[in-house]
Amino acid sequence: MRIAVAGSIATDHLMTFPGRFADQLVAEQLHTVSLSFLVDTLDIRRGGVAPNIAFGMGVLGLRPILVGAAGADFAEYRSWLERNNVDCDSVHISETRHTARFMCTTDEDHNQIASFYTGAMAEARSIELKPIADRVGGLDLVLIGADDPQGMVRHTQECRTRGYAFAADPSQQLARLEGDDIRDIVDGAAYLFTNEYEAALIESKTGWDADELLGRVGTRITTLGSKGVRIERKGEAPILVGCAKEEAKVDPTGVGDAFRAGFLAGLSWNLELERAAQLGCMLATLVIETVGTQEYELRPTAFLARFEAAYGAEATADVRAHLVK
């Protein structure tokens, strides 16, 4: 399958302040705050939902097409992704803006002060999918992840107009999107990805109940945190898939993106939905055991051994035939 993954491209700049923010605040002067925190650590991590998903697909041996907007400072990040089998030739490079950036300082009480710079992400609305499809010989599926809201709507409308199957994955942008835009993004999707809270938010903002929403998408995939994932199709019994056991809970950031990567890889390999979800859950387990969203390493032998422990020999045989050696 030729799968395009559209969404935000960003880097995270995470700093640690060895003190308490509260100790630096003067109640009588909060109207004129001017503070600078001397931090001990700076951790720069690759991020953005689209690269996170594309990276996971790449380590599983696929070559996903990354669709998004970045700045001229994307060169090093691009090199990393290309080394991990991601097609970056359709990334839009802004002439004036830097790549989107999340900057966060955390104190010893785990309070945080953060800023998010949208930057080049705002130019995602200028990306057209047809030239991308023409370049790669067509698109079998377009995943539309959290991004510039106007860009998300444009991609969805173009998919409908040109007949590209699409997966709706609005996630973090649901808080900003209004009901009409959410309806536009979701209606007619081949797949809808959400967690439980996002699922409820979609129903609340669109006015569609669970049955109506299920009737408007092909397959509804709802992640359930530590309980795994639920897959629903209209007129069929739900499929429940549990999580593979983790060796340690180190960092949950990017777990959902890894699940999507594994699930999409399973679809590309023509696996059944249950098997695709199992693959997604196993990849997500690797991420939760690692600091960072793209710092995990997939060793096929160890991966398959853990997969078999979680899901059995028959499931492992289905996956083994496709996994990169």
C-alpha positions in Angstrom: 0.0 0.0 0.0 1.1 3.6 -0.7 0.2 5.4 2.5 0.6 9.1 3.0 0.8 10.3 6.6 -0.2 14.0 7.0 0.2 15.9 10.3 2.3 18.1 12.4 6.1 18.1 12.2 7.8 19.5 15.3 10.6 19.3 17.7 10.4 19.4 21.5 12.8 21.4 23.6 12.4 20.1 27.2 14.3 21.8 30.1 14.5 21.1 33.8 14.6 23.8 36.5 16.1 22.6 39.8 13.7 24.5 42.0 10.1 25.5 42.4 8.3 28.0 40.2 6.1 28.9 43.1 9.1 30.2 45.2 9.9 32.7 42.5 6.4 34.2 42.3 5.5 37.3 44.3 1.8 37.5 44.7 1.7 41.4 44.7 3.6 41.5 41.4 1.9 38.9 39.3 0.6 41.6 37.1 4.1 42.4 35.9 6.0 39.1 35.9 9.5 39.2 34.5 11.4 36.0 35.3 14.3 34.0 33.8 14.9 30.4 35.0 18.5 29.0 34.8 17.9 25.4 33.8 20.1 22.4 34.3 19.2 20.2 31.3 18.0 20.6 27.7 16.6 17.6 25.9 15.8 18.1 22.2 13.5 15.4 20.8 12.1 14.8 17.4 8.3 15.0 17.4 5.1 15.8 15.6 2.4 13.2 15.0 3.2 12.6 11.3 6.9 11.9 11.7 6.2 9.7 14.8 3.8 7.5 12.8 5.9 7.5 9.7 9.0 6.5 11.7 7.2 3.5 13.2 6.1 2.4 9.8 9.6 2.8 8.5 11.2 0.6 11.2 8.6 -2.1 10.3 9.9 -2.0 6.7 7.4 0.1 5.0 8.1 3.4 3.1 5.4 5.9 4.2 5.1 9.3 2.5 5.4 12.1 5.0 3.1 15.1 4.3 3.5 18.3 6.3 5.1 21.6 6.5 8.5 22.4 8.1 11.2 25.1 8.1 14.7 25.2 6.6 15.9 23.9 9.9 14.3 20.5 9.0 17.4 19.3 7.2 18.8 17.2 10.1 15.4 15.8 11.0 14.8 14.9 7.4 18.1 13.0 7.2 17.1 11.0 10.3 13.7 10.1 8.9 15.1 9.1 5.4 17.6 6.8 7.1 14.6 5.1 8.7 12.8 4.6 5.4 10.5 7.6 5.4 9.8 9.3 2.1 10.3 13.1 2.8 10.2 14.4 -0.8 6.7 15.9 -0.3 7.4 17.8 2.8 6.6 21.5 2.2 9.6 23.7 3.3 8.6 27.2 4.4 10.7 30.1 3.2 10.0 32.3 6.2 9.1 30.1 9.2 11.0 27.6 11.4 9.7 24.1 12.1 7.0 24.0 14.8 8.5 23.9 18.2 7.3 22.9 21.7 9.4 24.6 24.5 8.7 23.4 28.0 10.4 24.0 31.4 9.6 21.6 34.3 10.3 22.4 38.0 11.1 19.9 40.7 7.3 19.7 41.6 6.6 18.7 38.0 4.9 22.0 37.3 5.4 23.2 33.7 5.7 26.5 31.8 5.5 25.9 28.1 5.0 27.6 24.8 4.2 26.1 21.4 5.4 27.9 18.2 3.2 26.9 15.3 5.7 28.1 12.7 5.8 26.4 9.4 2.9 24.1 10.4 0.5 27.0 9.5 1.5 26.4 5.8 0.2 22.9 5.7 -3.0 24.3 4.3 -1.1 25.1 1.1 -0.3 21.4 0.5 -2.1 19.7 -2.3 -2.3 15.9 -2.4 -2.6 15.2 -6.1 1.0 16.1 -7.0 2.1 13.7 -4.3 -0.2 11.0 -5.6 1.1 11.6 -9.1 4.7 11.4 -7.9 4.3 8.0 -6.2 1.9 6.4 -8.6 -1.3 6.9 -6.5 -2.4 6.8 -2.9 -4.1 3.9 -1.3 -4.7 5.6 2.0 -4.1 9.1 3.5 -3.9 9.4 7.3 -4.9 12.9 8.3 -3.5 13.6 11.7 -3.4 16.7 14.0 -2.1 19.6 12.0 -3.0 23.1 10.9 -6.8 22.9 11.2 -7.4 24.4 7.8 -4.9 22.0 6.3 -6.8 19.1 7.9 -10.0 20.2 6.4 -8.4 20.8 3.0 -6.8 17.3 2.9 -10.1 15.7 3.8 -12.1 17.5 1.2 -9.5 16.7 -1.5 -9.6 13.0 -0.5 -13.3 13.0 -1.0 -13.1 14.9 -4.3 -10.3 12.7 -5.8 -11.5 9.4 -4.3 -8.5 8.8 -1.9 -9.4 6.6 1.0 -8.6 8.5 4.3 -8.1 7.8 8.0 -9.3 10.6 10.3 -7.0 11.1 13.4 -7.8 14.6 14.7 -6.5 14.0 18.3 -5.1 17.1 19.8 -6.9 19.5 17.5 -10.3 18.4 18.6 -10.2 21.0 21.4 -9.8 23.8 18.8 -12.1 22.4 16.0 -15.8 23.3 16.0 -18.5 20.8 15.3 -18.9 21.6 11.6 -15.2 21.0 10.9 -15.1 17.8 12.9 -18.1 16.5 10.9 -16.2 17.4 7.7 -13.0 15.7 8.9 -14.7 12.5 10.2 -17.6 11.8 7.8 -16.7 9.1 5.2 -13.4 8.2 6.8 -12.3 4.6 6.1 -10.8 4.6 9.6 -11.4 6.9 12.7 -8.6 6.9 15.4 -9.3 8.3 18.8 -8.8 7.6 22.5 -11.9 7.3 24.8 -11.9 11.0 25.7 -11.6 12.1 22.1 -14.3 9.8 21.1 -16.7 11.4 23.6 -15.6 14.9 22.5 -16.4 14.1 18.9 -19.9 12.9 19.8 -20.4 16.0 22.0 -19.3 18.5 19.4 -20.9 16.9 16.3 -24.2 15.9 18.0 -23.8 12.4 16.6 -24.3 9.5 19.0 -22.1 6.5 19.0 -24.3 4.5 16.5 -24.6 7.4 14.1 -20.9 8.1 14.2 -20.1 4.4 13.6 -22.4 4.5 10.6 -20.4 7.4 9.1 -17.0 5.7 9.1 -15.8 2.3 7.9 -13.9 1.3 11.0 -13.7 3.0 14.4 -10.5 2.4 16.4 -10.6 3.6 20.0 -7.5 3.2 22.2 -8.2 2.4 25.8 -4.9 3.2 27.6 -3.6 0.2 29.6 -6.8 -1.8 28.6 -5.7 -1.9 24.9 -7.9 -1.0 22.0 -11.5 -1.5 20.7 -12.3 -1.9 17.0 -15.8 -1.4 15.8 -17.6 -1.9 12.4 -21.3 -1.3 11.9 -23.2 -4.6 12.2 -20.3 -6.5 13.6 -19.2 -7.5 17.1 -16.5 -5.3 18.6 -12.9 -6.6 18.6 -11.0 -6.1 21.8 -7.2 -6.3 21.9 -5.1 -6.2 25.0 -1.8 -4.5 25.5 1.5 -6.4 25.4 3.2 -6.4 28.8 5.8 -3.7 29.1 9.1 -4.2 30.9 9.0 -0.6 32.3 6.8 2.5 32.0 9.4 5.1 31.1 7.6 7.7 28.9 4.1 7.5 27.5 4.7 10.3 24.9 4.2 8.9 21.4 2.5 5.7 22.4 -0.6 6.4 20.4 1.4 7.3 17.3 3.3 4.0 17.5 0.0 2.1 17.7 -1.2 3.8 14.6 2.1 3.0 12.8 1.8 -0.7 13.7 -1.9 -0.8 12.8 -1.3 0.8 9.4 1.6 -1.6 8.7 -0.8 -4.4 9.4 -3.3 -3.0 6.9 -0.5 -2.7 4.4 0.4 -6.4 4.9 -3.3 -7.3 4.4 -3.6 -8.6 8.0 -7.0 -8.9 9.7 -8.0 -6.0 11.9 -7.3 -7.9 15.1 -3.8 -8.8 14.0 -3.1 -5.2 12.9 -4.2 -3.9 16.3 -2.0 -6.5 18.0 1.0 -5.3 15.9 0.1 -1.7 16.9 -0.1 -2.5 20.6 3.3 -4.3 20.5 5.0 -1.4 18.8 3.4 1.0 21.3 4.9 -1.1 24.1 8.4 -0.4 22.8 7.7 3.3 22.9 6.4 3.4 26.5 9.7 1.7 27.5 11.8 4.4 25.9 12.4 8.1 26.5 11.4 9.9 23.3 9.0 9.1 20.5 11.5 7.9 18.0 14.3 6.5 20.1 13.2 2.9 20.3 14.9 0.1 18.3 13.0 -2.8 16.8 15.0 -6.1 16.9 12.9 -8.6 14.9 13.8 -11.7 16.9 13.1 -10.1 20.3 10.1 -8.3 18.9 8.6 -11.6 17.7 9.3 -13.4 20.9 7.5 -10.8 22.9 4.7 -10.7 20.3 4.2 -14.5 20.7 4.2 -14.2 24.5 1.4 -11.7 24.2 -0.7 -12.9 21.3 0.3 -16.5 20.6 2.1 -18.6 17.9 -0.6 -18.2 15.2 -0.5 -14.5 15.4 3.3 -14.4 15.4 3.4 -16.6 12.2 1.2 -14.0 10.4 3.5 -11.2 11.4 6.8 -13.0 10.9 6.3 -13.3 7.2 6.4 -9.5 6.8 8.7 -8.2 9.4 12.1 -6.9 8.2 15.0 -9.2 9.1 
